[in-house]
Amino acid sequence: MGVEKYQHRKSRAKIRVNAEGGKPVAGLPVTVKQTNHEFLFGVGGFDAVELAGGNPDGTPLAAEQKAVLSDRLDKVFSVMNYTTLPFYWGRYEAEEGKPDEKRLMAAADYYRGKNIKVKGHPLCWHTVAAPWLMKYSNREILSKIISRIERDAGNFAGRINMWDVINEVVIMPIFDKYDNAVTRVCKEIGRVSMIREVFNAARRANPQAVLLLNDFDMSTKYEILIDGCLQAGIPIDVIGLQSHQHQGYWGAEKTMEVLDRYSHFGIPLHFTENTIISGDIMPAHIEDLNDWQVDAWPSTPEGEERQARELVELYTNLFSHPSVEAITTWDAVDGKWLKAPSGILREDNGVKPVFTELKKKIRGEWWTETTVTTDANGYLEFEGFRGEYTAEHGGNKIPFVLDKNGGPVAITLA
């Protein structure tokens, strides 16, 4: 049952093992070890901005804080292989013309050095928009949005090749919490035109980038918006789906219903922001999660056990679905966004049950390591989860990639 369930995540490889000179080697035991997954198991990685880039004023972190962040990220990325870095314009460029580029470059390089894939989030959003935009006309604001996207997507090309290009457009033109420049423009030119402008800018800046449309609104409004974009010829590479489940776990039925509705577009799906709580559930009457302001939101033993069950079930259902290519747990540790106990680690970096159970899945059940002996013609065959591998024998290690086409035709290992 398990093999059938995850067959779409696997490939079969037939590899000829050669000695130096190209002669095939028979009867050679070769250990095939997975080193990374094709599927993207993500977590919010904002802490690397400080760890790698230092404080906003340019001073280095205190040794104690550096040790805390290093320990946290070492633990998290012993399981995960993908992360999101923050490009909220109002913080990234609080003063016009002075972006926080150096620290974000350092953070991106930190992750690249650990073979962690990075996504930038977001290039355009009405929330945390740069306040200095408000002094400009709508025409000038749009021009500056486009210039910002071309600058950052271009400057980070090679370091970051995946972006949430625009965030939460369903609500963007009617957002009324406070006046902001991005809502003004979107209200004037419309949602689809806004998306076209920013996607075209990101594509010009980095033609190889994977570009996401991202939203929290799982209603038909988002489906209609996506359909409108596709009808307009906007090249959306990935549909981003948020699931901040602060008011209780969706459950398998709702998860599959969402997957069924959004998979019919034939575009890969990323669950971009996921939170499942290990403390008291937010009251159901709260319409905007940001309105739930508390002094403390503690994790509880009972809540931690519940979180582990629910998040593992969510991951299992998403990993089982062929349209899904990535899952991001939004908070590495408790107490981040809205002080919610939604991390896979506690605030002191202590390991929660959900961390242990996810590791069993990601690095255990959904991971491949096997030893195969080459046949009389020097061939070995194996089936494994797609991703990066090494073939090892006698201290020699040869890296290769197992993708939908299978592994390499031949390797030299003897």
N, C-alpha and C positions, 0 to 999 in steps of 0.2 A: 504493500500500500504506500509506504514512504517513497519507494523508488518511483512509482507512477506519479505521485503527488508532485515531485520535484524534477521530473524528467526534462522539463523545458529549461531547467537551470544547468543541465549537464551536457557533455559531449563525450564521444568515444574517440580515442586516439590510437593509431597504429604507428609506432615509431621504430625505425631501424637504428640499432646501436652499432656504431662503427669504432674500430680501433684507429689509431693514427695511420694514415695512408688510405683510409676508406674501406678497409676490409670489415665486413660484418662480424660481430662477436656472438657466438652461440653460448647458451647456458650461463649467462651472466646475470646475477641477481641485482636488480636496480630498484632503489627506493625512490618512489615518486612522491614528492611532498608539495602540498599547496602552500604558497606563501602570501597570496592575496586573492581576494574574491572579485569576480566581475561585477556582482551585485554590490550596490553602494549601501553600506550600513553606516549611517551618519550620526553625528552629534554636533550641537552647537560648540564651536571652537573659539569663542571670543577671547578666552583667557590667554591665548598665544600672542595677542596684540601686546599685552603687557610683558609677558614672559620673554618674548623675542625682541620686542620693540622698545621696552622700557616705559616709563611714565609719560603722560602727555606733555610735560614740560621738558622732556628730553633727558631727565635724570634716570639712572638705572634703578631697577627695583631693589629694595632691601633684600638681603640674603635670605631672611626668613620667609618673606613672601614669595621669592623666586623658588624656594624649595617646595612650598605648598603647591604652587601652580605646576611645577615640574612633576611632582608626584601625582597630581590630579590627571594631567594629560597623559602621563605614562600609563596609568591605570586604564583610562578611557580607551586609549588607542591600542591597548593590548587586545581589544575586542573589535573596535570600529576601524573603518578604512576610508572614511569620508567625513568632511566637515564643512561648516559654513562660517564665513568671516563677515563682519559687519561693515557696511558701507552706507549707513544712514546719513543722508546728506547734511542734515543739521548738526551732526556731531563730527562727521568726517571732514567737513569744510565749514566750521562754525564761523570763520571769517573768510569772506570771499577772496579767492586767490591763494589760500593757504591750506590746502588739503593735508590730511594726516597720512600722506602717501608713504613716508619712510617707515613708519611703524607697521602699516599693513603689508608693505613689501617684506619686511622682516618676518612677519607672521606667516605669510604665504611661503616664504623660503624655508621656514622652520618645518612646515608640514610637507613640503616637497622633499625635504631631506629625510623624512620618515615614510615616504611613499604613500602619503595620505592625499587623496584627491580633494580639491578645494572648490567650493562655490562661493561667489560673492552675492551679498543680499543687502538691500535691493538697489538697483540703479535709479528707480523712480518710484516714489511713494508720497502720498499726501501727508502721512504722519511722519514726524521728525524731519519735515522739509526744512531747508535752509531758510531761516527767518529773513535774511537780507534780500531774498528774492522779492519780497513784498513791495519794495520801492520801485519795481520795474512794471512796465506794461505787460499785458498778456502775451503779446507778440515777442517781447524781449525775454519774458520768462521761458517760453517754449524754446527759444534759441539757446538760452543758457542751459536748459535741461538737456538738449541735444548735444551741446558742447561738452557738458559734464560726462555724458555717457560715452561719447567718442574719446574723451581724454582718458577716463578710468578703464574702460574696457580695452582700449588700445594699449595703455601703459602697462597693464597687468597681463596682457596676452602672453601665453607661455607659462605664466605662474598660475593664473586663473583663467580657465577656458570654459567656465560654466557660470551663468548668471540668472538670478531672479531679476528679469529685466524691469518688470513693473508689477507692483504689489497691490492687491485688493482693489481692482478697478471697478468691480460691481458697485461698491459704495462710493467710489472716488468723487463723482460729480455731485453727489447729494450729501456728502459728509458735512455735518453741521456742528461738530463739537467746538471747532474754532476755525477762524478764517485762515486760509493758507494758499500759497501761490499755485500749487499743483492742482488743487480742486478748482480754482478759478479757471485755469486753462482747460481742464477736462470738461468742465461745465460748458465752456464756450465751443470747443471743437468736437465734443462727443467722445465716447469711450473708444470706439473702433478706430477713429482717426488718431487718438492719443496713442493707442497701442501700436498702430502702424508707424508713427513717427519714432517712437523709442526703439522698437524692434529694428527698424531700418538703420538707426544710428548705431546700435550694438553690432549689427551684422557688418556694417562698413568698418567698424573699428577692429573687429576680430572675426573674419569670415569662418574660422574653424570652431567658434564657440558654440556650446549648447545653450540655447536660449529658452527660458521658462516664462510662462504666464502663471502667476501664483495668486491664490485666493483662499479665503476662509469660508466664503459663502458657498455651501454645498447644495443650494436650491437650484431650481431650473433657470434662475437668472444667470448663473455662471455658465450653464450649458448653452443658453441663448447667446451669451457674449462670445463664447468660444466659436459657436457656429457662425456668428457674424464675422469674426476675424478670419475664419477659414474661407468663407464666401468672398471676402475682400482680398484674398490671396496673401494674407500675412503668414509668414513661415514660422509657426510655433513649433519648436522642437519637442518640448515637453510640457505637459499640463501639471502644474503644481497644486496639490491638495493639502490644505492645512487641517489638522484635527487636534486642536487644543481642548482636551476632554476634561476640563476642570469641573464640569457639572455632572460627571459620571461617564463611565466607559460606554462607548457606542454599542458594543456588543457585536457578535459575528454577523447577525442579520443586517444591521445597518451598514456595517463595513462592506459586506458583499453587495448590498444594494447600491452604495456609492460607486463601487468598482464597476458594476454592471452598467451604470449610467454613463460613466466617463470613459470607459474602455471602448465604447462604440465609435469614438472618433478615430480610432486606429493610431493614436499618438501615445508614446510612452507616458506613464504616470509616475510622478514622484510624490511620496508623502513627505512634504517638505518641513513641516513643523508639527511634531507630535508631543503631547503631554498627557500623562496619566498620573493621577494624584495618589500619594501614599499617606494622606492625612484626611481631614474632614473634606467632604465634597462641597464645592461652592453651591449656594442656594440656587434653585431653578429659576427664580424670578429675575435674576440678574440678566439683562439683555446684552450689555457690553461687558466682557470679562474685565476690562480695565477699570470698571466702576467698583470692583470688589477690592477695597483698600483695607488692609488689616495690619496690625502691628507685628503679628507673628502668625505663622501658619505651620505648626509642627507636624513632622512625620510621626506616625504611630506604628507600633509593632503589627497591629491588625491591618493597618493601611498598607504597610510594606508587603505583607503577604498577598493582599488583594492586588496591589500594583504589579507584583511579579506575575501572578496568574494572568491578569488582563493584558499586560504588555506583551508577554510571550504569545498569548493567543492572537493578538493583533499582528505581531511580526509573522507568525506562522501563516495566517490567512493572507497577508500581503505577499510574502515570499512565495506562496503557492500560486499566486495569480500571475499569468504570463504578461500582463500589461505593465506590471509594477517593476521599476528598475532601481528604486532607491527609497530608503526610509531614514528619516532624521528624527531622533529624539532631541527635542529642542534644548533641554537643560542637562548639562553634565552633572551638576550638583543641585541639591535642594536650595531653595531660598533665592533664586535668581528672579525670573520674571514674575511680578506680583507676589513675591516671597513664597511662591507655591512649592510644596514638597514634591516636585516632579522630576528630580534628578535620578540618575542611576547610581549616584554616590550621595552620601550625606554631606552636610556642609563642611564637616571636618575631613572629607575625603574617605570616610569609612564606607566599606562596601555594603550595599543593600542587597536583599535577596534577588531583586530584579537584575542586578549586575551579574550575579552568579548564574542565574537561569538563562539569561541571554547569551552568556559566554558558552554555556553548554550547547546551545543551539548553533550559534554562529561559528564557533571554533571547534565544535564537536560534530554534531549531527549533520551540519551543512558544510563540512570541510572534508577534504580528501587527502589521505596518506595511505600508501600501499606499497608493497614490495612485489615486483613482478620479475620472473626469470625469462630472459630472451629465448626464443625458440631456435630451432636448428638453422634458421636463416637469419638469425640476429634480430628478429622482431619482438617487440613487446606490445601488448595491448592492454588498455585500461579505460575505464569510464570514470569521470570525475566531474565535480562542480567546476564550471568555467572560471578561469582566473589565471593567476601567475603561479608557476611551479618551478621546482628544481628536480632534475634527475641526478641521483647520487650513487656513487660506487667508489669504494676505496679511497675516500677523501676527495674525490673529484666531484664537482657540482656544476651542472650545466642548466642555466635558466631557460625556460620556454613558456609560451603562453598557450593555454587550452581555450580556444574560442569556439564559436559555432561551427567552424570548419574542421575542428579537431586540432591536434598538436602538430609539431613539425614533422616533415617527412623523415628526417634523419638527424642524429646527434652523434658527436664523437665523444665517447666516454669509455676509456679502457686504458 
